[in-house]
Amino acid sequence: MSYFSYFPIVDYKFGTEANPDKFENISIYATVIDELKDNVAFYRDYTIQEGDRPDQVSFNVYGTTDYHWTFFLLNDNIRESGWPLSNEKLIEKAVLLYPYTTLTTKTQITSLNPSVTTESIFQIGRTVSGNTSGATGTIHHRHLDLGQIVIANINGTFIAGETVSSVNADGEVETIVLESASLEYNSAHHYENVAGETIDIDPTVGPGALLTEVTYLDRLVNQNDDLKQIRVIKPSVVNRVVNSFREAVQS
C-alpha cells in the first residue's frame, strides 16, 4: 500500500520547461487527519525503541510495514524534525554540528557592565596557546555568558589549570586561566535549577553546586527522546482511517 498512490496526478512545470511532468499532488492535506488528532478514541501513545525504523514500528504495531507513513501524518514533531536517530547517528550529528573545542575560564574576558560594549580580550580570529601544554588554536566564536572560548584548528591538547595566552592587535599579551577544555558538544549549553529552569550564571564565579549542566549533546539527546514519543492509530481502526484518508485526498 503506497502512501503517494493516494494522491491525484497533476501536471507540473519545473522552471522554464515547455512541457509539464505528471506528479502526485502531495500538497493536499486531508482534514481527516486533524480530526483524528483530536479524537483519543482513534489513537494511543507509543514509544519508539532505539534504532527502530518507521517500517519496523509499523510492523510491530500493525503486523505490516504498509502503514509507516501514518506516523508522519499524525505527529507534527517527526514530520517537522524527522524520525528519531539511533545513539550512533546522534553522536555523528553532535560532532557535525559542534566540531570544535571549548575552553572555559573564570577570567573576565569582557566587561560585565552592559553599558560597555567594547570586548576586551581573546577576540574572534586570534591565535591562542597553552603556556604549559604548548597547544594552539584559533578562536572561532565565544559564549561570554558562560565564560567559553570555542577554538578551531587545534594542535595539541590544552590542560585544565594552565595559563592560555593570546596577542592582541597592539602586540600586548592577554592571558586567561583555563578551568577546563572539552569537545564542544560536551561543553555546557546552559545550566538548570532543580525545577528544570534555565539559570543565568556569573562566568567569573561559575555555576555552583546547585545547578545542573546541560551540554550540547544532552540537549540533542533530550530533543531526540521527545521525538520518540508519538501517537499511533489504534490497530482496530487503522484500516477505516486509511480508507477515509484515501477518499479525502482523492475527492
VEXDREN-2710 file (C-alpha; in Angstrom, 1 decimal):
% VEXDREN-2710
k/r/px/py/pz
1/MET/0.0/0.0/0.0
2/SER/1.7/3.2/-1.2
3/TYR/1.1/6.5/0.5
4/PHE/1.8/8.5/-2.6
5/SER/-0.6/6.4/-4.7
6/TYR/-3.5/8.0/-2.9
7/PHE/-2.9/11.5/-4.3
8/PRO/-4.3/12.8/-7.6
9/ILE/-2.0/13.2/-10.5
10/VAL/-1.4/16.8/-11.7
11/ASP/0.6/18.4/-14.5
12/TYR/3.6/20.4/-13.1
13/LYS/6.2/22.5/-14.9
14/PHE/9.7/22.8/-13.5
15/GLY/11.3/26.2/-14.1
16/THR/11.1/27.2/-17.8
17/GLU/10.3/23.7/-19.1
18/ALA/7.9/23.8/-22.0
19/ASN/6.2/20.5/-21.3
20/PRO/4.8/19.6/-17.9
21/ASP/5.6/16.5/-16.0
22/LYS/3.0/14.4/-14.1
23/PHE/3.3/14.3/-10.3
24/GLU/1.2/13.3/-7.3
25/ASN/-0.3/16.4/-5.8
26/ILE/1.1/15.9/-2.3
27/SER/0.2/19.4/-1.2
28/ILE/-3.3/18.1/-0.4
29/TYR/-3.8/17.6/3.3
30/ALA/-6.9/15.7/4.4
31/THR/-8.9/17.2/7.2
32/VAL/-9.5/13.6/8.5
33/ILE/-6.0/13.8/10.0
34/ASP/-6.7/16.9/12.0
35/GLU/-10.0/15.4/13.2
36/LEU/-8.1/12.2/14.2
37/LYS/-5.6/14.1/16.3
38/ASP/-8.4/15.5/18.5
39/ASN/-10.1/12.1/19.0
40/VAL/-8.4/10.0/21.6
41/ALA/-10.7/7.0/20.6
42/PHE/-8.6/6.6/17.4
43/TYR/-5.0/6.7/18.7
44/ARG/-2.7/5.6/21.5
45/ASP/0.7/6.7/22.7
46/TYR/3.8/4.8/21.6
47/THR/7.5/5.0/22.4
48/ILE/9.9/4.3/19.5
49/GLN/12.6/2.0/20.6
50/GLU/16.3/2.6/20.0
51/GLY/17.2/2.1/16.3
52/ASP/13.7/1.3/15.1
53/ARG/12.8/2.5/11.6
54/PRO/9.3/3.6/10.6
55/ASP/8.6/0.3/8.7
56/GLN/9.7/-1.7/11.8
57/VAL/7.3/0.3/14.1
58/SER/4.5/-0.2/11.6
59/PHE/5.2/-4.0/11.6
60/ASN/5.3/-4.0/15.5
61/VAL/2.0/-2.2/15.8
62/TYR/0.0/-3.4/12.8
63/GLY/1.8/-6.6/11.7
64/THR/2.6/-5.0/8.3
65/THR/5.0/-2.3/7.1
66/ASP/2.3/-0.7/5.0
67/TYR/1.3/2.0/7.5
68/HIS/4.7/3.6/8.3
69/TRP/3.5/6.8/6.6
70/THR/0.7/7.3/9.1
71/PHE/3.2/8.2/11.8
72/PHE/4.3/11.3/10.0
73/LEU/0.7/12.5/9.3
74/LEU/-0.3/12.0/13.0
75/ASN/2.8/13.5/14.6
76/ASP/3.8/17.1/13.8
77/ASN/7.1/16.6/15.7
78/ILE/8.6/13.9/13.5
79/ARG/7.1/15.4/10.3
80/GLU/8.9/18.7/11.0
81/SER/12.1/17.4/12.7
82/GLY/12.5/13.9/11.3
83/TRP/12.5/10.4/12.7
84/PRO/14.5/10.0/15.9
85/LEU/18.1/9.0/15.4
86/SER/20.0/6.0/16.8
87/ASN/22.5/6.7/19.5
88/GLU/25.3/6.2/17.0
89/LYS/23.8/8.6/14.5
90/LEU/23.1/11.1/17.3
91/ILE/26.8/11.3/18.2
92/GLU/27.6/11.8/14.5
93/LYS/25.2/14.7/14.4
94/ALA/26.7/16.2/17.5
95/VAL/30.2/16.0/16.0
96/LEU/28.9/17.6/12.8
97/LEU/27.1/20.4/14.5
98/TYR/29.7/21.1/17.2
99/PRO/33.1/20.1/15.8
100/TYR/35.3/22.4/17.9
101/THR/36.9/22.5/21.3
102/THR/35.6/24.7/24.2
103/LEU/37.9/26.4/26.6
104/THR/36.1/27.5/29.8
105/THR/37.6/30.2/32.1
106/LYS/36.6/32.3/35.1
107/THR/38.9/35.0/33.9
108/GLN/36.9/38.1/32.9
109/ILE/37.1/38.3/29.1
110/THR/34.8/41.2/28.6
111/SER/33.1/43.9/30.7
112/LEU/30.3/42.8/32.9
113/ASN/28.8/46.2/32.6
114/PRO/26.0/46.0/29.9
115/SER/26.6/49.7/29.0
116/VAL/30.2/48.8/28.0
117/THR/30.2/47.2/24.5
118/THR/33.9/47.0/23.9
119/GLU/35.1/43.4/24.1
120/SER/38.4/43.4/26.0
121/ILE/40.4/40.2/25.4
122/PHE/40.6/37.0/23.4
123/GLN/38.7/38.2/20.3
124/ILE/37.5/36.0/17.5
125/GLY/40.1/35.1/14.9
126/ARG/43.1/35.4/17.2
127/THR/45.5/32.5/17.9
128/VAL/45.7/31.2/21.5
129/SER/48.4/29.0/23.0
130/GLY/48.7/27.0/26.2
131/ASN/51.8/28.1/28.2
132/THR/52.2/24.6/29.7
133/SER/50.8/22.3/27.1
134/GLY/52.1/24.2/24.0
135/ALA/48.7/23.6/22.4
136/THR/47.5/26.2/19.9
137/GLY/44.3/27.1/18.1
138/THR/42.2/29.9/16.6
139/ILE/39.2/31.5/18.3
140/HIS/36.2/30.6/16.3
141/HIS/33.4/32.0/18.5
142/ARG/32.7/32.8/22.1
143/HIS/29.9/32.4/24.7
144/LEU/30.6/35.3/27.0
145/ASP/27.7/34.5/29.4
146/LEU/29.3/31.1/30.1
147/GLY/33.0/32.1/30.0
148/GLN/33.6/29.9/27.0
149/ILE/36.0/30.4/24.1
150/VAL/35.5/28.0/21.3
151/ILE/38.6/27.0/19.4
152/ALA/39.2/25.7/15.9
153/ASN/42.3/24.4/14.2
154/ILE/43.7/22.9/17.4
155/ASN/47.2/21.5/17.5
156/GLY/47.9/19.6/20.8
157/THR/45.8/19.3/23.9
158/PHE/45.0/22.1/26.3
159/ILE/45.4/21.3/30.1
160/ALA/43.0/22.4/32.8
161/GLY/44.7/24.9/35.2
162/GLU/47.2/26.2/32.7
163/THR/47.5/29.8/31.5
164/VAL/46.4/30.4/28.0
165/SER/47.7/33.4/26.2
166/SER/46.9/35.5/23.1
167/VAL/48.5/38.6/21.5
168/ASN/46.1/41.4/20.6
169/ALA/46.3/43.9/17.8
170/ASP/48.5/46.2/19.8
171/GLY/51.0/43.4/20.4
172/GLU/50.0/43.0/24.0
173/VAL/49.9/39.6/25.6
174/GLU/46.4/38.7/27.0
175/THR/46.0/35.7/29.4
176/ILE/43.3/33.6/31.0
177/VAL/43.4/30.7/33.4
178/LEU/41.9/27.6/31.9
179/GLU/39.2/25.9/34.0
180/SER/38.5/23.1/31.5
181/ALA/38.9/22.1/27.9
182/SER/36.3/19.8/26.3
183/LEU/34.9/18.8/23.0
184/GLU/32.3/21.4/22.0
185/TYR/29.4/19.1/22.0
186/ASN/30.3/18.0/25.6
187/SER/30.5/21.6/26.8
188/ALA/27.7/23.5/28.7
189/HIS/24.9/24.8/26.6
190/HIS/23.2/26.2/29.7
191/TYR/22.5/25.5/33.4
192/GLU/19.3/24.5/35.1
193/ASN/18.0/24.6/38.6
194/VAL/16.1/21.7/40.3
195/ALA/12.9/22.8/38.7
196/GLY/14.5/22.5/35.2
197/GLU/14.5/26.2/34.6
198/THR/17.4/27.8/32.7
199/ILE/19.5/29.9/35.1
200/ASP/22.0/32.7/34.1
201/ILE/25.4/32.4/35.8
202/ASP/28.2/34.8/36.5
203/PRO/31.0/33.3/34.3
204/THR/33.7/34.7/36.7
205/VAL/32.2/32.6/39.5
206/GLY/30.8/29.6/37.8
207/PRO/27.5/27.7/38.2
208/GLY/27.9/26.5/41.8
209/ALA/26.8/23.1/43.1
210/LEU/23.1/23.6/43.0
211/LEU/22.8/23.9/39.2
212/THR/22.9/21.1/36.6
213/GLU/25.0/21.4/33.5
214/VAL/23.1/20.7/30.2
215/THR/25.6/20.1/27.4
216/TYR/25.0/20.4/23.7
217/LEU/24.9/16.6/23.5
218/ASP/22.4/16.4/26.4
219/ARG/20.2/18.9/24.5
220/LEU/20.3/16.8/21.3
221/VAL/19.6/13.6/23.3
222/ASN/16.6/15.3/25.0
223/GLN/15.2/16.5/21.7
224/ASN/15.7/13.1/20.2
225/ASP/13.9/11.4/23.1
226/ASP/11.0/13.8/22.7
227/LEU/10.7/12.6/19.0
228/LYS/10.4/9.0/20.3
229/GLN/7.1/9.8/22.0
230/ILE/4.5/9.6/19.2
231/ARG/0.8/8.8/18.7
232/VAL/-0.2/5.8/16.5
233/ILE/-3.6/4.9/15.1
234/LYS/-5.1/2.0/17.0
235/PRO/-4.8/-1.2/15.1
236/SER/-8.6/-1.8/15.4
237/VAL/-9.4/1.3/13.4
238/VAL/-6.3/1.8/11.1
239/ASN/-8.0/0.4/8.0
240/ARG/-11.0/2.6/8.5
241/VAL/-8.8/5.7/9.0
242/VAL/-6.6/4.9/6.0
243/ASN/-9.7/4.4/3.8
244/SER/-11.1/7.7/5.0
245/PHE/-7.8/9.5/4.3
246/ARG/-7.6/8.0/0.8
247/GLU/-11.2/9.1/0.0
248/ALA/-10.5/12.6/1.3
249/VAL/-7.4/13.2/-0.8
250/GLN/-9.0/11.7/-4.0
251/SER/-12.2/13.7/-3.7
END
